[in-house]
């Protein structure tokens, strides 16, 4: 039997956010899965462990894990915990949706600030050169 591995990641909860805490946690876990930092079969932290780490009610984590399971991102194994369950088509679709949403938000913000498409492209190219 192969040893399950957990790759560490941080979840930040902003109690002042208009977004409910459970939704913040769910989005953070989905992002870690979509980014590939958690792979198929990786075990998530236990409900108790996650609740203690984030200093929130365990029922909130139960809700998050349940929703992730209903959305097809994790699977529960009674007595063992929750594990990442990857469906490559679903992951590709979700990643594209997240990319489009983030791009739309970015473009909306910078065009509201009266930057042009040329300004956006120039800034992206500058960042790309800095990252090379």
Secondary structure, DSSP 8 states (H G I E B T S, - for coil): --------------TTSSS-HHHHHHHHHHHHHHTTSS-TT-B---HHHHHHHHTS-HHHHHHHHHHHHHTTSEEEETTTEEEE---HHHHHHHHHHHHHHHHHHHHHHHHHTT--HHHHHHHHHHHHHHH-
